[in-house]
């Protein structure tokens, strides 16, 4: 059964890297996959810079809506 995702809770979760771009929140897909325990490889994603351990890295990311849509496809 899919976990229900709530933006307010995801924004507070320190284990999930996130970045605001063009007034939308994008979530690090690997972090979200780990959080949900699901394969999110089919989620439509873009590469955005994230600061992780004081280092800037580009990583696949997606909006909450894209993640929800990708989960329904799987």
WOVEN-V708617 format. One line per field, one symbol per residue. phi: phi as a letter, one per 20 degrees, with the letter a starting at -180 (. if undefined). burial: + if it has 16 or more other ideal C-beta (glycine too) atoms within 10 Angstrom, else -. Layout:
BEGIN
phi=???
burial=???
END
This chain:
BEGIN
phi=.fffecgffffeffedfbbeclmceddffffffffemcedfeffccecfceclmcecebfbbfgffffffffff
burial=----+----+-----+++-------++++-+++-+--+-+--+-+--+-+--------++++++-++--++---
END
